[in-house]
Amino acid sequence: MADVEFLGVIGTLATAVATIVLVFLLWRTVKQVEATVKLSKVQTEFRFRPWIGPVNKIQLIEEEEGKTKFDVTLKNYGELPSTYLKASFKIDTEPINKEKFNSEQNDKFNLGPMLPNMEKHYWFFIDSELLQKAKNEKTKIFIALNFEYPTPDGASGYGMISEFSPKTNNFIHKDMWVAGKNLS
């Protein structure tokens, strides 16, 4: 009889230990699923979306009718298409800052949709006389470019402020930024 009671106590203890181990394993499984859900959310927000930015430096293309044409090549590095890409541009002989550029109403041009891995070109023009003055170091040229596009969670964009360098005959980036959700 004592053996039966002893076996009953051992059985009860074994059941209690097994229940504690099972609860611990279930808790660990829930934590692992929670981490997987967080990772999936991050992946969805940051990987499965358009990522549009420049491919290389600003290229001088040609001079025509008193204007010099420059080209910015843009690419969608993301895994989803963008329904449109809006470009805005500003040129000035005085330094431009991001806050002023973003607060002003600049001319916007819709470059249309962009599929994944697709490249598009944005051209801007600078008066050839002004460019020649900058090459002779009689004036400076500053440009600001901003590219906005919708994403599943709002909007995103890439912007840059550059200064023309007469030594390299090209633009040197002074400021670049990536903007999110609060774009207009």
Solvent accessible surface area in square Angstrom, and as a share of the most:
residue,aa,sasa,rsa
1,M,183,0.82
2,A,75,0.58
3,D,104,0.54
4,V,108,0.62
5,E,109,0.49
6,F,123,0.51
7,L,118,0.59
8,G,40,0.39
9,V,86,0.50
10,I,77,0.39
11,G,35,0.34
12,T,93,0.54
13,L,108,0.54
14,A,58,0.45
15,T,88,0.51
16,A,49,0.38
17,V,90,0.52
18,A,60,0.46
19,T,70,0.41
20,I,121,0.61
21,V,76,0.44
22,L,103,0.51
23,V,90,0.52
24,F,104,0.43
25,L,98,0.49
26,L,102,0.51
27,W,135,0.47
28,R,141,0.52
29,T,71,0.41
30,V,92,0.53
31,K,90,0.38
32,Q,129,0.57
33,V,86,0.49
34,E,77,0.35
35,A,60,0.46
36,T,77,0.45
37,V,94,0.54
38,K,129,0.55
39,L,122,0.61
40,S,54,0.35
41,K,127,0.54
42,V,79,0.45
43,Q,63,0.28
44,T,77,0.45
45,E,59,0.26
46,F,110,0.46
47,R,118,0.43
48,F,71,0.30
49,R,19,0.07
50,P,3,0.02
51,W,86,0.30
52,I,9,0.04
53,G,9,0.08
54,P,34,0.21
55,V,60,0.34
56,N,76,0.39
57,K,114,0.48
58,I,2,0.01
59,Q,61,0.27
60,L,72,0.36
61,I,80,0.41
62,E,71,0.32
63,E,118,0.53
64,E,101,0.45
65,E,164,0.74
66,G,40,0.38
67,K,96,0.41
68,T,5,0.03
69,K,31,0.13
70,F,0,0.00
71,D,7,0.03
72,V,1,0.00
73,T,10,0.06
74,L,0,0.00
75,K,47,0.20
76,N,0,0.00
77,Y,113,0.43
78,G,5,0.05
79,E,79,0.36
80,L,70,0.35
81,P,68,0.43
82,S,2,0.01
83,T,102,0.59
84,Y,76,0.29
85,L,0,0.00
86,K,71,0.30
87,A,1,0.01
88,S,7,0.04
89,F,38,0.16
90,K,40,0.17
91,I,60,0.31
92,D,40,0.21
93,T,56,0.32
94,E,111,0.50
95,P,97,0.61
96,I,14,0.07
97,N,81,0.41
98,K,67,0.28
99,E,125,0.56
100,K,97,0.41
101,F,3,0.01
102,N,78,0.40
103,S,91,0.59
104,E,59,0.26
105,Q,181,0.81
106,N,27,0.14
107,D,128,0.66
108,K,99,0.42
109,F,120,0.50
110,N,82,0.42
111,L,26,0.13
112,G,17,0.16
113,P,80,0.50
114,M,0,0.00
115,L,107,0.53
116,P,48,0.30
117,N,107,0.55
118,M,72,0.32
119,E,84,0.38
120,K,37,0.16
121,H,97,0.43
122,Y,22,0.08
123,W,131,0.46
124,F,5,0.02
125,F,101,0.42
126,I,1,0.01
127,D,60,0.31
128,S,17,0.11
129,E,130,0.58
130,L,42,0.21
131,L,5,0.03
132,Q,91,0.40
133,K,105,0.44
134,A,3,0.02
135,K,74,0.31
136,N,80,0.41
137,E,121,0.54
138,K,156,0.66
139,T,34,0.20
140,K,117,0.50
141,I,0,0.00
142,F,16,0.07
143,I,1,0.01
144,A,0,0.00
145,L,1,0.00
146,N,8,0.04
147,F,0,0.00
148,E,18,0.08
149,Y,4,0.01
150,P,32,0.20
151,T,15,0.09
152,P,100,0.63
153,D,62,0.32
154,G,38,0.37
155,A,20,0.15
156,S,4,0.02
157,G,1,0.01
158,Y,30,0.11
159,G,0,0.00
160,M,2,0.01
161,I,6,0.03
162,S,0,0.00
163,E,28,0.13
164,F,6,0.03
165,S,13,0.08
166,P,46,0.29
167,K,180,0.76
168,T,88,0.51
169,N,66,0.34
170,N,21,0.11
171,F,14,0.06
172,I,86,0.44
173,H,63,0.28
174,K,120,0.51
175,D,57,0.30
176,M,106,0.47
177,W,22,0.08
178,V,100,0.57
179,A,24,0.18
180,G,37,0.35
181,K,133,0.56
182,N,138,0.71
183,L,40,0.20
184,S,126,0.81
